[in-house]
Amino acid sequence: MPDFSRLYTSSTTAWPGSFVWDDDTGSGSGGGDAGGDGGDSGNGGEGGSATQTADDQLGPAGQAALHREREARKAAEKRAKDAEALADKQGTERLEAERDQAKQDAEDARKEADSAKLDALRIKVGAAFGLPEEFIDRLKGETQAELKKDAEKVAMALGASKGGFDGGTRGSGGNQDADMNATIRRLAGRG
C-alpha cells in the first residue's frame, strides 16, 4: 500500500485538487481530479526537482497561457465584485429616494388633513356666530379659541346675531305692533 503521508495539495496549480508527491525520487506529480481515479502515475521523473508542479510541466507557452487565464479570471472577479458593489449602492440609493418620497407624501397628506380640519372648524365657529359665508373664510386663527375670538370681532362689526345663519329673530329697530293695522295707523300718525 502506498504511503500517502507525503502527498500534499499544490498551492500554485491552476486545477483544484491537484496533488504533488513530496519525495526525493523525482517521480513527478500525480495530477488529476480530487474525486476521480487519482490521475495518472506521473511522468516518471527526469531527475528534476522533487516538488515539480503541473505548471512546470506545461512549458513556456502553456505557462504564459495559464498566466493570462489567471489574470483574466482575477480581472473578471474584480469586475463582478465592482458590479455587485455598484448594484448594492444603486439599490441603497433607490431605497433611500423611495423612503424620502414616502416621508414627503405622508407630510403632505398630514398638512392637507390639518387644513381640512381647520376649514371645518372655521365653518362651525362662523356659523355659530351667524357670520355670512364670505366672512367665514376670512376668520383667522389656528385653534378653536382663536377662531372664536376673531368671529366675535367680525360679528360685532357686522352686527350679526349669535344664533347661526338664520337662527334668531331679526331686529325690527323699535316698536313692534301687534298686527299690520296697528303698524299702518302708527305710521300714518293716527294712533
C-alpha positions, 0 to 999 in steps of 0.5 A: 500500500502506498504511503500517502503521508507525503502527498500534499495539495499544490498551492500554485496549480491552476486545477483544484485538487491537484496533488504533488508527491513530496519525495526525493525520487523525482517521480513527478506529480500525480495530477488529476481530479480530487474525486476521480481515479487519482490521475495518472502515475506521473511522468516518471521523473527526469531527475528534476526537482522533487516538488515539480508542479503541473505548471512546470510541466506545461512549458513556456507557452502553456505557462504564459497561457495559464498566466493570462487565464489567471489574470483574466479570471482575477480581472473578471472577479474584480469586475463582478465584485465592482458590479455587485458593489455598484448594484448594492449602492444603486439599490441603497440609493433607490431605497433611500429616494423611495423612503424620502418620497414616502416621508414627503407624501405622508407630510403632505397628506398630514398638512392637507388633513390639518387644513381640512380640519381647520376649514371645518372648524372655521365653518362651525365657529362662523356659523355659530356666530351667524357670520355670512359665508364670505366672512367665514373664510376670512376668520383667522386663527389656528385653534378653536379659541382663536377662531372664536375670538376673531368671529366675535370681532367680525360679528360685532362689526357686522352686527350679526346675531349669535344664533347661526345663519338664520337662527334668531329673530331679526331686529325690527329697530323699535316698536313692534305692533301687534298686527299690520293695522296697528303698524299702518295707523302708527305710521300714518300718525293716527294712533 
